[in-house]
């Protein structure tokens, strides 16, 4: 009888160890899964932040380009107005209504130039 109990004990002991190790393995695996989930979430939030920063940077670049274009257009308009004003001043036609038509469309300016040339 002693032999049977020993064999039974020997047989049970490894089974208990296997069960405990299986439980421990499951715990370790679940810990690994939760760690992986935490890493995954932190990576997602990290990349979302990077994506937002890149988007903000491109918006800033776009706004700077847009502002620069507007400034360039204003400078061109000012140069055109200055050149038109200097043409009238150089023509010596100070008393006519041509100076009032400087900011109008080009057809008036062309007519004014013809009037100035006739005078």
C-alpha positions in Angstrom: 0.0 0.0 0.0 2.8 2.3 0.7 3.9 1.9 -2.9 0.6 2.9 -4.3 0.4 6.1 -2.2 3.9 7.0 -3.2 3.1 6.6 -6.8 -0.1 8.5 -6.3 1.7 11.2 -4.6 4.3 11.3 -7.2 1.7 11.4 -9.8 -0.3 14.1 -8.1 2.6 16.4 -7.3 3.5 17.0 -11.0 -0.1 17.5 -11.8 -0.4 20.2 -9.1 2.7 21.8 -10.4 1.5 21.8 -13.9 -1.8 23.3 -12.8 -0.1 26.0 -10.9 2.3 26.7 -13.7 -0.6 26.8 -16.2 -2.4 29.3 -13.9 0.8 31.3 -13.6 1.3 31.2 -17.3 -2.2 32.5 -17.9 -1.5 35.3 -15.4 1.7 36.1 -17.2 0.0 36.0 -20.5 -2.8 38.2 -19.3 -0.2 40.6 -17.9 1.6 40.6 -21.2 -1.7 41.3 -23.0 -2.5 44.2 -20.7 1.0 45.5 -21.1 0.7 45.2 -24.9 -2.6 47.0 -24.7 -1.1 49.8 -22.7 1.8 50.1 -25.1 -0.6 50.0 -28.0 -2.8 52.8 -26.5 0.2 54.9 -25.7 1.6 54.5 -29.2 -1.8 55.4 -30.7 -2.0 58.5 -28.6 1.6 59.4 -29.5 0.9 59.1 -33.2 -2.3 61.0 -32.9 -0.4 63.9 -31.2 2.3 63.7 -34.0 -0.5 63.8 -36.6 -2.1 66.8 -35.0 1.3 68.7 -34.8 2.0 67.9 -38.4 -1.4 69.2 -39.4 -0.9 72.3 -37.4 2.5 72.9 -39.0 1.0 72.5 -42.5 -1.8 74.9 -41.6 0.8 77.5 -40.4 2.8 77.0 -43.6 -0.4 77.4 -45.7 -1.4 80.5 -43.8 2.0 82.0 -44.3 2.0 81.3 -48.0 -1.5 82.8 -48.3 -0.5 85.9 -46.4 2.6 86.3 -48.5 0.5 86.1 -51.7 -1.9 88.7 -50.4 1.0 91.0 -49.5 2.5 90.5 -52.9 -0.8 91.3 -54.6 -1.2 94.4 -52.5 2.4 95.5 -53.4 1.6 94.9 -57.1 -1.6 97.0 -56.8 0.3 99.7 -55.1 3.1 99.7 -57.7 0.4 99.8 -60.5 -1.3 102.7 -58.8 2.0 104.5 -58.2 3.0 104.1 -61.9 -0.4 105.3 -63.0 -0.2 108.3 -60.7 3.3 109.1 -61.9 2.1 109.0 -65.5 -0.6 111.6 -64.8 1.8 113.8 -62.8 4.5 113.5 -65.6 1.9 114.4 -68.2 1.3 117.8 -66.5 -2.5 117.3 -66.5 -3.1 118.3 -62.8 -6.4 120.1 -63.3 -8.4 117.6 -65.2 -10.7 114.9 -63.8 -8.2 112.2 -64.9 -6.6 112.1 -61.4 -10.0 111.1 -60.0 -10.2 108.1 -62.3 -6.9 106.5 -61.2 -8.5 103.7 -59.2 -11.1 102.7 -61.8 -10.8 99.9 -64.3 -8.4 99.8 -67.2 -10.8 101.0 -69.9 -11.2 104.4 -68.1 -7.4 104.6 -67.7 -7.0 103.9 -71.4 -9.5 106.6 -72.3 -7.7 109.0 -69.9 -4.4 108.3 -71.5 -5.9 109.1 -74.9 -7.3 112.3 -73.6 -3.9 113.2 -72.1 -2.2 112.4 -75.4 -4.7 114.6 -77.3 -4.0 117.6 -75.0 
